[in-house]
Amino acid sequence: MQLNELPEQMQGFMGQADTNGDGALSVDELKTGREKLHAERMAKLDTNGDGMTPTSAKSRSKSSRKRARAKLAPRQVEAPRQLPW
């Protein structure tokens, strides 16, 4: 995949992940970039340096996932009622 094929908002991260500078991303570059981004985010959440994220951050994340799943879940539709005649 070439970097210029990606949406503009993704090109910044992907550009950093392109460690050999060839303008394309290998699977290894994507994995390494994702791991680096994850480590950076965890470091921001780990405010006391114990390697764990605060409970409130976990709760917010869990709540966000729950809301997202609810939006994507198919809506339950009642079966049409039969008319009495």
Rosetta constraint file for C-alpha pairs under 8 A:
AtomPair CA 1 CA 5 HARMONIC 7.05 0.50
AtomPair CA 1 CA 24 HARMONIC 5.54 0.50
AtomPair CA 1 CA 25 HARMONIC 5.98 0.50
AtomPair CA 1 CA 26 HARMONIC 7.93 0.50
AtomPair CA 2 CA 6 HARMONIC 7.38 0.50
AtomPair CA 2 CA 23 HARMONIC 5.86 0.50
AtomPair CA 2 CA 24 HARMONIC 4.48 0.50
AtomPair CA 2 CA 25 HARMONIC 6.80 0.50
AtomPair CA 3 CA 11 HARMONIC 6.15 0.50
AtomPair CA 3 CA 14 HARMONIC 6.87 0.50
AtomPair CA 3 CA 15 HARMONIC 6.98 0.50
AtomPair CA 3 CA 23 HARMONIC 5.72 0.50
AtomPair CA 3 CA 24 HARMONIC 5.89 0.50
AtomPair CA 3 CA 25 HARMONIC 7.43 0.50
AtomPair CA 4 CA 11 HARMONIC 7.37 0.50
AtomPair CA 6 CA 10 HARMONIC 6.34 0.50
AtomPair CA 6 CA 11 HARMONIC 6.22 0.50
AtomPair CA 7 CA 11 HARMONIC 6.58 0.50
AtomPair CA 8 CA 12 HARMONIC 7.64 0.50
AtomPair CA 10 CA 14 HARMONIC 6.17 0.50
AtomPair CA 11 CA 15 HARMONIC 5.62 0.50
AtomPair CA 12 CA 16 HARMONIC 6.48 0.50
AtomPair CA 13 CA 17 HARMONIC 6.27 0.50
AtomPair CA 13 CA 33 HARMONIC 7.94 0.50
AtomPair CA 14 CA 18 HARMONIC 6.19 0.50
AtomPair CA 14 CA 25 HARMONIC 7.58 0.50
AtomPair CA 14 CA 30 HARMONIC 7.81 0.50
AtomPair CA 14 CA 33 HARMONIC 7.75 0.50
AtomPair CA 15 CA 23 HARMONIC 7.62 0.50
AtomPair CA 16 CA 33 HARMONIC 7.51 0.50
AtomPair CA 17 CA 25 HARMONIC 7.40 0.50
AtomPair CA 17 CA 29 HARMONIC 5.70 0.50
AtomPair CA 17 CA 30 HARMONIC 6.31 0.50
AtomPair CA 17 CA 32 HARMONIC 7.26 0.50
AtomPair CA 17 CA 33 HARMONIC 4.80 0.50
AtomPair CA 18 CA 22 HARMONIC 7.10 0.50
AtomPair CA 18 CA 23 HARMONIC 6.65 0.50
AtomPair CA 18 CA 24 HARMONIC 6.68 0.50
AtomPair CA 18 CA 25 HARMONIC 5.72 0.50
AtomPair CA 18 CA 29 HARMONIC 6.19 0.50
AtomPair CA 19 CA 29 HARMONIC 6.77 0.50
AtomPair CA 25 CA 29 HARMONIC 5.93 0.50
AtomPair CA 25 CA 30 HARMONIC 6.47 0.50
AtomPair CA 26 CA 30 HARMONIC 6.31 0.50
AtomPair CA 27 CA 31 HARMONIC 6.20 0.50
AtomPair CA 28 CA 32 HARMONIC 6.09 0.50
AtomPair CA 29 CA 33 HARMONIC 5.95 0.50
AtomPair CA 30 CA 34 HARMONIC 6.02 0.50
AtomPair CA 31 CA 35 HARMONIC 6.15 0.50
AtomPair CA 32 CA 36 HARMONIC 6.14 0.50
AtomPair CA 33 CA 37 HARMONIC 6.15 0.50
AtomPair CA 34 CA 38 HARMONIC 6.08 0.50
AtomPair CA 35 CA 39 HARMONIC 6.12 0.50
AtomPair CA 36 CA 40 HARMONIC 6.23 0.50
AtomPair CA 37 CA 41 HARMONIC 6.24 0.50
AtomPair CA 38 CA 42 HARMONIC 6.11 0.50
AtomPair CA 39 CA 43 HARMONIC 6.08 0.50
AtomPair CA 40 CA 44 HARMONIC 6.44 0.50
AtomPair CA 41 CA 45 HARMONIC 6.42 0.50
AtomPair CA 42 CA 46 HARMONIC 5.93 0.50
AtomPair CA 42 CA 53 HARMONIC 7.11 0.50
AtomPair CA 43 CA 47 HARMONIC 7.39 0.50
AtomPair CA 43 CA 49 HARMONIC 7.84 0.50
AtomPair CA 45 CA 53 HARMONIC 5.48 0.50
AtomPair CA 45 CA 54 HARMONIC 7.00 0.50
AtomPair CA 45 CA 57 HARMONIC 7.27 0.50
AtomPair CA 46 CA 50 HARMONIC 6.87 0.50
AtomPair CA 46 CA 51 HARMONIC 6.17 0.50
AtomPair CA 46 CA 52 HARMONIC 5.80 0.50
AtomPair CA 46 CA 53 HARMONIC 4.86 0.50
AtomPair CA 46 CA 54 HARMONIC 6.83 0.50
AtomPair CA 47 CA 53 HARMONIC 7.56 0.50
AtomPair CA 47 CA 54 HARMONIC 7.74 0.50
AtomPair CA 53 CA 57 HARMONIC 6.55 0.50
AtomPair CA 53 CA 58 HARMONIC 6.89 0.50
AtomPair CA 54 CA 58 HARMONIC 6.56 0.50
AtomPair CA 55 CA 59 HARMONIC 6.07 0.50
AtomPair CA 56 CA 60 HARMONIC 6.10 0.50
AtomPair CA 57 CA 61 HARMONIC 6.13 0.50
AtomPair CA 58 CA 62 HARMONIC 6.02 0.50
AtomPair CA 59 CA 63 HARMONIC 5.95 0.50
AtomPair CA 60 CA 64 HARMONIC 6.04 0.50
AtomPair CA 61 CA 65 HARMONIC 6.25 0.50
AtomPair CA 62 CA 66 HARMONIC 6.14 0.50
AtomPair CA 63 CA 67 HARMONIC 6.18 0.50
AtomPair CA 64 CA 68 HARMONIC 6.14 0.50
AtomPair CA 65 CA 69 HARMONIC 6.10 0.50
AtomPair CA 66 CA 70 HARMONIC 6.19 0.50
AtomPair CA 67 CA 71 HARMONIC 6.31 0.50
AtomPair CA 68 CA 72 HARMONIC 6.40 0.50
AtomPair CA 69 CA 73 HARMONIC 5.94 0.50
